[in-house]
Amino acid sequence: MINQIPIIAYHKISDRKEFGLNVLSPAIFRKQIETIADSGFQPITFWDVARNKIPPKPIIITFDDGYSCFYENALPVLSEYNFKSVVFLITGYIGKKNTWEPFPGQHNSYHLSLDEIKTIAERGHEIGSHTISHRYLPLLNSVELEMELITSKQNLELLLNREVISICYPFGRYNKKVLSASKAAGYQFGIGAKKLSRGNTNLCLCRRSIYSTDDNYSFQNKLNRNIPSTKERIIQSGALLSIAGQILLKRNKPPVNI
Protein backbone atom coordinates (compact mmCIF):
# COMPACT_ATOMS: atom_id res chain seq x y z
CA MET A 1 0.00 0.00 0.00
CA ILE A 2 2.71 2.50 0.93
CA ASN A 3 4.36 2.07 -2.48
CA GLN A 4 1.25 3.71 -3.93
CA ILE A 5 1.40 6.73 -1.61
CA PRO A 6 3.19 9.75 -3.10
CA ILE A 7 6.15 10.87 -1.00
CA ILE A 8 7.77 14.25 -1.68
CA ALA A 9 10.98 15.71 -0.26
CA TYR A 10 11.98 19.25 0.67
CA HIS A 11 15.22 20.54 2.19
CA LYS A 12 15.45 24.29 2.82
CA ILE A 13 12.52 26.71 2.73
CA SER A 14 14.22 30.10 2.64
CA ASP A 15 14.61 33.33 0.69
CA ARG A 16 18.38 33.15 1.11
CA LYS A 17 20.22 32.73 -2.19
CA GLU A 18 22.34 29.58 -2.11
CA PHE A 19 24.10 27.29 -4.55
CA GLY A 20 22.03 24.27 -5.54
CA LEU A 21 18.43 23.40 -6.33
CA ASN A 22 17.26 22.33 -2.87
CA VAL A 23 16.41 25.83 -1.59
CA LEU A 24 12.78 26.81 -2.16
CA SER A 25 11.35 30.24 -1.40
CA PRO A 26 8.58 30.43 1.25
CA ALA A 27 6.24 31.97 -1.33
CA ILE A 28 6.63 29.04 -3.73
CA PHE A 29 6.36 26.57 -0.86
CA ARG A 30 3.05 28.14 0.19
CA LYS A 31 1.69 27.84 -3.36
CA GLN A 32 2.68 24.18 -3.46
CA ILE A 33 0.98 23.49 -0.14
CA GLU A 34 -2.12 25.22 -1.53
CA THR A 35 -1.92 22.94 -4.58
CA ILE A 36 -1.72 19.86 -2.35
CA ALA A 37 -4.78 21.03 -0.41
CA ASP A 38 -6.75 21.99 -3.54
CA SER A 39 -5.96 18.57 -5.06
CA GLY A 40 -7.63 16.84 -2.12
CA PHE A 41 -4.50 15.23 -0.69
CA GLN A 42 -4.39 14.47 3.04
CA PRO A 43 -0.83 14.48 4.42
CA ILE A 44 0.06 11.63 6.76
CA THR A 45 3.17 10.30 8.50
CA PHE A 46 4.84 6.90 8.61
CA TRP A 47 3.25 6.48 12.03
CA ASP A 48 -0.15 6.70 10.32
CA VAL A 49 0.93 4.01 7.83
CA ALA A 50 2.17 1.77 10.65
CA ARG A 51 -1.19 2.12 12.40
CA ASN A 52 -3.07 1.66 9.12
CA LYS A 53 -4.67 5.08 9.46
CA ILE A 54 -4.61 5.93 5.78
CA PRO A 55 -7.16 8.37 4.26
CA PRO A 56 -8.58 8.03 0.73
CA LYS A 57 -5.97 10.31 -0.87
CA PRO A 58 -2.79 10.26 1.24
CA ILE A 59 0.55 11.95 0.69
CA ILE A 60 3.71 12.03 2.81
CA ILE A 61 5.60 15.34 2.94
CA THR A 62 9.19 15.01 4.15
CA PHE A 63 11.95 17.46 5.06
CA ASP A 64 15.60 16.45 5.12
CA ASP A 65 18.40 17.64 7.43
CA GLY A 66 16.25 19.51 9.95
CA TYR A 67 17.22 23.10 9.17
CA SER A 68 15.91 25.87 11.42
CA CYS A 69 14.19 27.45 8.40
CA PHE A 70 11.65 24.63 8.65
CA TYR A 71 10.49 26.05 11.97
CA GLU A 72 10.57 29.63 10.69
CA ASN A 73 9.06 29.26 7.21
CA ALA A 74 7.47 25.84 6.68
CA LEU A 75 5.86 25.02 10.01
CA PRO A 76 3.53 28.08 10.05
CA VAL A 77 2.18 27.21 6.59
CA LEU A 78 1.72 23.53 7.44
CA SER A 79 -0.04 24.51 10.69
CA GLU A 80 -2.34 26.85 8.78
CA TYR A 81 -3.51 23.93 6.64
CA ASN A 82 -3.41 21.44 9.54
CA PHE A 83 -0.91 19.35 7.56
CA LYS A 84 1.46 16.78 9.05
CA SER A 85 4.97 16.13 7.80
CA VAL A 86 8.04 14.01 8.55
CA VAL A 87 11.25 15.82 9.53
CA PHE A 88 14.50 13.83 9.28
CA LEU A 89 17.16 15.09 11.71
CA ILE A 90 20.96 14.80 11.75
CA THR A 91 21.21 14.25 15.48
CA GLY A 92 24.87 15.26 15.91
CA TYR A 93 24.08 18.74 14.59
CA ILE A 94 20.95 19.69 16.52
CA GLY A 95 21.18 23.43 17.20
CA LYS A 96 24.49 23.66 15.33
CA LYS A 97 25.71 24.99 12.00
CA ASN A 98 25.76 22.65 9.02
CA THR A 99 29.52 21.99 9.02
CA TRP A 100 28.80 18.43 7.87
CA GLU A 101 28.25 19.82 4.36
CA PRO A 102 31.22 18.87 2.13
CA PHE A 103 32.23 22.37 1.04
CA PRO A 104 33.00 25.31 3.40
CA GLY A 105 30.91 27.74 1.33
CA GLN A 106 27.81 25.80 2.35
CA HIS A 107 28.32 26.27 6.10
CA ASN A 108 25.83 29.09 6.59
CA SER A 109 22.71 27.47 8.07
CA TYR A 110 21.66 26.35 11.52
CA HIS A 111 19.78 23.21 12.41
CA LEU A 112 16.70 23.01 14.60
CA SER A 113 17.19 23.44 18.35
CA LEU A 114 15.98 20.97 20.98
CA ASP A 115 13.04 23.18 21.93
CA GLU A 116 12.02 23.65 18.30
CA ILE A 117 12.13 19.89 17.69
CA LYS A 118 9.93 19.25 20.73
CA THR A 119 7.41 21.85 19.53
CA ILE A 120 7.34 20.32 16.06
CA ALA A 121 6.66 16.86 17.50
CA GLU A 122 3.98 18.23 19.83
CA ARG A 123 2.18 19.64 16.79
CA GLY A 124 1.80 16.17 15.29
CA HIS A 125 4.78 16.01 12.95
CA GLU A 126 6.86 12.86 12.88
CA ILE A 127 10.57 13.02 13.67
CA GLY A 128 12.78 10.55 11.81
CA SER A 129 16.50 9.87 11.73
CA HIS A 130 18.91 11.18 9.13
CA THR A 131 21.79 9.53 11.06
CA ILE A 132 24.25 11.26 13.39
CA SER A 133 26.48 13.02 10.89
CA HIS A 134 25.13 12.54 7.36
CA ARG A 135 27.95 10.19 6.39
CA TYR A 136 27.83 8.10 3.20
CA LEU A 137 26.57 4.87 4.74
CA PRO A 138 27.65 2.25 2.12
CA LEU A 139 31.34 2.91 2.88
CA LEU A 140 31.08 2.52 6.65
CA ASN A 141 32.18 -0.56 8.53
CA SER A 142 29.72 -2.44 10.74
CA VAL A 143 30.63 -0.57 13.93
CA GLU A 144 30.35 2.86 12.28
CA LEU A 145 27.11 1.93 10.55
CA GLU A 146 25.61 0.69 13.80
CA MET A 147 26.54 3.95 15.54
CA GLU A 148 25.02 6.13 12.81
CA LEU A 149 21.78 4.16 12.72
CA ILE A 150 21.24 3.01 16.30
CA THR A 151 22.68 5.94 18.26
CA SER A 152 20.76 8.52 16.23
CA LYS A 153 17.56 6.54 16.80
CA GLN A 154 18.18 6.22 20.54
CA ASN A 155 19.03 9.91 20.93
CA LEU A 156 15.79 10.96 19.25
CA GLU A 157 13.75 8.49 21.29
CA LEU A 158 15.20 9.88 24.52
CA LEU A 159 14.41 13.41 23.37
CA LEU A 160 10.87 12.67 22.20
CA ASN A 161 9.94 9.87 24.59
CA ARG A 162 8.56 7.80 21.74
CA GLU A 163 9.81 5.25 19.23
CA VAL A 164 11.47 6.45 16.01
CA ILE A 165 10.40 4.26 13.10
CA SER A 166 11.74 6.00 9.98
CA ILE A 167 15.21 6.58 8.53
CA CYS A 168 16.26 8.73 5.56
CA TYR A 169 19.56 7.57 4.07
CA PRO A 170 22.08 10.43 3.57
CA PHE A 171 22.45 11.40 -0.09
CA GLY A 172 19.63 8.92 -0.77
CA ARG A 173 22.23 6.16 -1.08
CA TYR A 174 22.18 2.72 0.52
CA ASN A 175 23.01 -0.91 -0.25
CA LYS A 176 22.01 -4.32 1.06
CA LYS A 177 24.32 -3.96 4.07
CA VAL A 178 22.66 -0.66 5.00
CA LEU A 179 19.19 -2.15 4.58
CA SER A 180 20.09 -5.08 6.80
CA ALA A 181 21.56 -2.80 9.47
CA SER A 182 18.51 -0.51 9.34
CA LYS A 183 16.21 -3.45 9.88
CA ALA A 184 18.34 -4.70 12.79
CA ALA A 185 18.26 -1.20 14.30
CA GLY A 186 14.48 -1.37 14.43
CA TYR A 187 13.44 0.99 11.67
CA GLN A 188 10.19 0.15 9.90
CA PHE A 189 10.48 2.61 7.00
CA GLY A 190 13.50 3.75 4.98
CA ILE A 191 13.73 6.43 2.29
CA GLY A 192 16.23 6.61 -0.56
CA ALA A 193 16.69 8.11 -4.01
CA LYS A 194 15.87 4.91 -5.84
CA LYS A 195 14.58 1.42 -5.17
CA LEU A 196 17.32 -1.17 -4.70
CA SER A 197 15.17 -4.23 -4.18
CA ARG A 198 12.37 -5.52 -6.35
CA GLY A 199 10.58 -6.65 -3.23
CA ASN A 200 8.05 -4.64 -1.29
CA THR A 201 10.25 -3.91 1.71
CA ASN A 202 9.34 -0.65 3.40
CA LEU A 203 13.02 0.08 4.01
CA CYS A 204 13.76 1.10 0.41
CA LEU A 205 10.97 3.49 -0.48
CA CYS A 206 11.26 6.02 -3.32
CA ARG A 207 10.14 9.63 -3.23
CA ARG A 208 10.14 12.71 -5.44
CA SER A 209 12.46 15.59 -4.59
CA ILE A 210 11.08 19.10 -5.02
CA TYR A 211 13.54 21.53 -6.62
CA SER A 212 13.56 25.27 -7.16
CA THR A 213 13.31 24.60 -10.90
CA ASP A 214 9.96 22.80 -10.64
CA ASP A 215 7.08 24.65 -12.26
CA ASN A 216 3.44 23.91 -11.40
CA TYR A 217 3.15 21.18 -14.05
CA SER A 218 6.28 19.43 -12.82
CA PHE A 219 5.16 19.72 -9.21
CA GLN A 220 1.73 18.23 -9.90
CA ASN A 221 3.38 15.39 -11.80
CA LYS A 222 5.46 14.62 -8.73
CA LEU A 223 2.34 14.48 -6.59
CA ASN A 224 0.93 11.67 -8.70
CA ARG A 225 3.96 9.52 -9.53
CA ASN A 226 6.51 8.03 -7.14
CA ILE A 227 9.00 7.06 -9.85
CA PRO A 228 11.70 9.72 -10.43
CA SER A 229 12.02 11.01 -13.98
CA THR A 230 15.23 10.85 -16.03
CA LYS A 231 15.82 14.56 -15.39
CA GLU A 232 15.36 13.99 -11.68
CA ARG A 233 17.85 11.14 -11.66
CA ILE A 234 20.40 13.34 -13.44
CA ILE A 235 19.96 16.02 -10.78
CA GLN A 236 20.23 13.42 -8.02
CA SER A 237 23.48 12.17 -9.51
CA GLY A 238 24.93 15.48 -8.36
CA ALA A 239 24.99 13.92 -4.90
CA LEU A 240 28.05 11.99 -6.07
CA LEU A 241 30.00 15.26 -6.05
CA SER A 242 28.95 15.89 -2.45
CA ILE A 243 29.87 12.34 -1.47
CA ALA A 244 33.30 12.71 -3.07
CA GLY A 245 33.79 16.06 -1.37
CA GLN A 246 32.84 14.63 2.00
CA ILE A 247 35.38 11.84 1.65
CA LEU A 248 38.23 13.86 0.12
CA LEU A 249 37.85 16.79 2.51
CA LYS A 250 37.49 14.36 5.42
CA ARG A 251 34.11 15.73 6.43
CA ASN A 252 32.86 12.22 6.96
CA LYS A 253 33.53 11.89 10.68
CA PRO A 254 30.88 12.27 13.39
CA PRO A 255 30.96 15.38 15.59
CA VAL A 256 32.81 15.11 18.90
CA ASN A 257 29.76 15.90 21.00
CA ILE A 258 26.77 13.73 20.06
N, C-alpha and C positions, 0 to 999 in steps of 0.2 A: 504493500500500500504506500509506504513512504517514498518509494521510487517514482510514484506518480505525483507527488506533491512538489510544486515548484519551490526551489530554495535559491534565494538571491543573496549576494554578498556585497557589503559596503566596507570601506576602510575609514577614511577621514571625511567628515562633513565640515567644511571650513571655507571661508573666503580667502584664506591665505594662498598666495601663489606658490606652488611647489612643483618640482620636477616629477613627472610621472602622471599616470592616468587615474590614480586611485583617489584623488582629492575631488570631492563634489561640493559645489556651492550649496549653502542652506536653502537658497531659493529653488534650485533645481530639485533638491531632495524633497522639499515640500510638495512640489508639483507631482513628483513620482509617487509620494504617499497618497496624494489626492487621486491619482490614477488607480492605484491599488484599491482604494476605497470605492471609487466609482465603478470599478470592474466587478465588485461584489466579493472580492477576496476577504478571507478572515484569517489574519495572522495567528499562528500558533507557535509553540515551542516543541522541543524534543520531549519535554516532560509530558506534553499533551499527547504526543504520539505513543509514548510508553504506556500511558494510562488509557489509550484508545479513545481519547476525547477529540475526535476529528470532525470538524464541521463539513458541510457540503462542498465548500470551495476554499480549501486551506492553502496557505502559503507560509513559508518560514523565512523571516528576514533576519539575516545575520550580519554582525559587525566584527571585523578582525582587529586584533592588537589592543583594543581597549584604550583608545586615545581619549583624553579629557574633552575633546570637542564633541564626543558623543553626548556627554552630559550637558554641554552648553548648547548645542545646536540640533541634535537629533532627538533627544529625550523629550523636550517640550512638544515637538510636532507629533511624535508617537503617542504621547499622553493625551494630546488634543483629540486624536482619533481613537483613543482607547486601544491602541495596537500593542501587541507583545513583540519582543524580539529576542534574539540570542546573542550575547556579547561574549566573545572569546578573549580571555585575558592572558597576557604574558606575566606570570606571577612574580618573577624576579624583578620586574620593572614597575610594579604598582607605585604610583605617585612619583615616578622618576622620569627623567628624559629618555628619549628613545635612542640611547647609545648602542643598542643592539643592531641598529641599521648598519649595513656594510660600509657606507661611505660617509665621512664626517660632515659633508654638506647637508645630510639629511637629519642631523641631530638637533632639531629645532622644535620638537613637540613633547608635551608631557602626557603621561598616562594617567588614567583615572586614579583617584585617591581611595583609601579604604572607606571613608565615609560616603563618597560618591557611589562606590560599588554596592555598599549596603543599601543605599537609597534606591538604586536601580533594581536590585533584587526585591526589595519591599514593594516596588510598583508592579511586580509580576513578570519581570523580564528574567530569562534564564541566563545564568552565568556558566560558561563552559571553559575548558582549558585550551590554551594555545601554547602549552608547555611552559617551562621556566624561563628560557632565554631565546626562544625562536631559532634554535639550531636546526641544521639540516639533518633530519632524523635518520635517513638511510645510511649515513656514514658513521653513526655512533656505535660504540660497542655495547654489549648487553647491560653493563653497569650504568653507563651514561644514559642509555635509552630508558632504563628503569627509573632513573632519577628524574629525567625530564617529564615522563608520563605520570609516574606515581606520586612524586613529591608535589608537583603542581596541583594534582587532584586533591591530595590531602590538605595542602595549604588552603585551597578554596573551600573545602568542606569545613575546615576549622573556622574560617572567616564567616561562612554563610550558615553554618549549622544545618546543612542539608547535603544530600549526596549530589555529586557532580557526575553526569552521565554522558556528556558530549565532549569530544576532542576535535579541534581543527588542526590539521597537520601544517606546520610552517612551510611556506612557499607552495602549499598544496601538494607536496611530494611525500610519498610513502612507498614501501615495498612490503613483501610478505612478512618479513621480520618485524616491521613496524606494526602491521595489522595484528600479528600474533601477540606482541607485547601490549598493544592497546587493549586487546581482549582480556589478557591476563591482569591488566591493571584495573579492570572493572568498568571500562567504558562500554556503553550500549550503542552509541552513534559516533561515527567518524566522518569528517568532511575533507575531501581533497579536490584537486583540479580535474581529475579524470578517474574513471572507474578502472581499477586494476583487475578485479575478479569478475568473471561472468556470472557468478552466483549472486544471490540476493542479500548478502551480508550487509547489515546496517553500518558497518565500520568503513565502508568505502563508497560513500554517497557523493554524487556530483552536485554541483550548483552553478549558477550563472553569476559571474562577477559584473558589477555595474561600474562603468567607466565614465569619465567626464566627456567622452566623445559620443556617448549614446544619445541618439535623438529619441523622440517619442515612439516612433515605429520600432526601433531597435529595443527600447525598453519593454514595450508591450510584448514583443516576440520573446523576450527573456522571461516574462511572467508565465508564458504558456508552454515553454519547452525547457527541459532540464539538460538537454544535450548541448554542450558548447559548440559554437560555430567554428569554421576554419579560421576566421579572423580572430575570434576569441582565443583560440589555441595559440595563434602566432603571438598575440599580446602576452599570453601567459608564459610563453617560452622565454620572455624577458626575465623571468624569475631566475633563469640559469645564470644571468649576469650577477644578480644579487647573491646567489649561492656561491659563485666563484669569488666574489668580493669578500664575502664573509670568511671563507676559508683562507684566502691569500693574505687578507689583512688581519687574520687571527682574531676576528670578532665572533668566534664561534665557541667561546667559553662562557659558562654561566657566571652571573654576577657574584661577588664575594658574599654579600648579605642577601639571603633568600628568605 
